[in-house]
Amino acid sequence: MAGTKYAYVKKFELADVLLPGTFMVLRLDGHGFHRFSQDHDFAKPNDERALQLMDRAASDVMAEFKDIVLAFGESDEYSFLFKKSSTLYNRRHAKILTTVTSLFTSSYVMHWSEYFPSTRLSSLPSFDGRIIIYPSTREVRDYFSWRQADTHINNLYNTTFWALVQQGGQTTAQAHETLRGTVSKTKHEILFSQFGVNYNDVAERYRKGSVLVREPLTMEDEEDERKKQKPKLYSTITMHHCDIIEDRFWTARPHLLE
């Protein structure tokens, strides 16, 4: 109880309030997921089921925390953008980070069997997280551009690497050596000349990642909700696999950076 002689220990807790009036970006990364993906026989270079499960967990996080307006996911990571005015948990760093990370992990475990019905969860998935604060819209956009550019770089490498292994008969060591020091153009040429693959035809999910957006409901949407006699909603979460580096995505959704 607060009034006991032991309550003094609370004074040792450090204040960890994040700077107000700034954008918060929370990024989660799979911890030890290289081994985890091997243990559960994920398809290479991309496992559609695993990516959909990540999207599901991210959607659950956004459904719970209405201050998250955007999320971007690739492979075993997801980044969440909180609106600039957010006062979630009084902007306490540890509270926000631990709650979001634990909810994401719980959702991942809870829905595992829906996406991997024939694969028993044989080891524990875990995610580490960090929160970065950015002062302006420029840094926010550059952050998400960085993550999408990273998605393209990683997927182009992995697509070429596994083509060399699975179709070209190379060992993993040989494939790494083949690709050592190569530029994007060379990887495109390898895929097309040796395996008949035009990288631009690879699914956008793999090339551009997953983008979850909190969209405000239009007047027509709100009227539809009333007709269905559902509880009133003020926003909906939509999924995209699209370019978020160019201006078009952001100019169409000014509310994300308000």
Buried (B, 14 or more C-beta within 10 A) or exposed (E): EEEEEEEEEEEEEEEEEBEEEBBBBBBBBBBBBEEBBEBBEBEEBBBEBBBBBBBBBBBBBBEEBEBBBBBBBBBBBBBBBBBBEBEBBEBBBEBBBEBBBEBBBEBBBEBBEEBBEEBEBEEEBBBEBEBBBBEEBEBBBEBBBEBBEBBBEBBBBBBBBBBBBEEBEBEEEEBBEBBEEEEEEEBBBBBEEEBEBEBEEBEEBBBBBBBBBBBEBEEEBBEEBEEEEEEEEEBEBEBBEBBBBEEEBBEEBEEBBE
